[in-house]
Amino acid sequence: MSTKKKIGIRVVVSVLIVVVVLYLLQKLLMPKYVTGIVEGAFVAEFYEEENKDFDVVFVGDCEVYENFSPITLWEEYGINSYIRGSAEQYIWQSYYLLEDTLRYSNPKVVVFNIQSLQFNESQSEAYNRMSLEGMEWSMTKVNAIKASMTEEENFLDYVFPILRYHSRWSELSFDDIKYMFNSPTVSYNGYFMRVDTRPVETVPEGMQLADYSFGDNAWKYLDMMRELCAEKGIQLVLVKAPSVYPTWYDEYEEQVEEYAAEYDLPYYNFLELTEEVGIDYSTDTYDAGLHMNINGAEKMASYFGKILAEEYGVEDRRGDEELDAIWKEQIAEYEAEIDRQCELYDVDKSTLYRYRESDN
């Protein structure tokens, strides 16, 4: 073998070694979102689903992924649904996550929670990363990153996350090694479960704002979402979850109602429907009204599922052999997590709405 060939082989091998080492370091240093702040795992979990063709897709922030239970939608109505939610998901991220989802699903209904309309630009790199890093690479992800980046962020840090996380050595834990290549699922079709209770005792009074108007950028992406759904023959449904805080101002409500009326979109403000849904703020929230616990999420799904089935004709898919098998496994994991959390939070399982109802 000639000297030139030997040098060439050494160069190639050296480059491969460097690439492999950098890849392993990147896998080690990137946050795992398995314990503590788990919300960063939700977006990526969608791609692990056996069957991604969902009939109902939710997009939005914590007001969807903590307030609606897809398990209940399936058990009571046979609705095959998924929540593509993430922490403080901005509306441009909701739009691109919907666009991404439509590569796999042909839903009959898309549900968007309108809380994020109050933001006209991204507020935090940390929240950006929890929404974007889990997306599979495509032009949709590229566009989502470009729409989301703050002035301090760099696109290459998303392409090569090691550039962003190279200094994370001091934060590493055993979990970073344990879940380096394979992380457990932490959501249930995008739903984040909590079984503990912290009732609403007081509702903070909202601050007076200088301007209550939603920004042009926020409206632009709502228009894009509406137009995308219309193009695909999908019914877009707007909702406001029954979270008592952050404050949902009357001025916000008026703008959404006007928009919904102008474009003939259904809009359900669950803050105004709590009695009909059966929400009890002394038992149905785990953080004093910001989000629902499992009681509230299952009541919300039970109420909203009837609307999805009767008003929008979402099909009952129970009896589909493949889906029945998938949901049976999901329900078993869901029940096991209820047991785990009841022990963790010292909750009497029989007091949960799910089991009180089953005894009737």
Secondary structure, DSSP 8 states (H G I E B T S, - for coil): --HHHHHHHHHHHHHHHHHHHHHHHHHHHS---SSSS-GGGHHHHGGG-S----SEEEEESHHHHTT--HHHHHHHH---EEEEE-TT--HHHHHHHHHHHTTT---SEEEEEGGGGG-SS---HHHHHHHHTTS-SSHHHHHHHHHH--TT--HHHHHSTHHHHTTGGGG--HHHHHTSS-----SBTTB------------------S-----HHHHHHHHHHHHHHHHHT-EEEEEE-----S---HHHHHHHHHHHHHTT--EEEGGG-HHHHT--TTTSBSSTTSSB-HHHHHHHHHHHHHHHHHHH-----TT-HHHHHHHHHHHHHHHHHHHHHHHHTT--GGGSHHHHHHH-
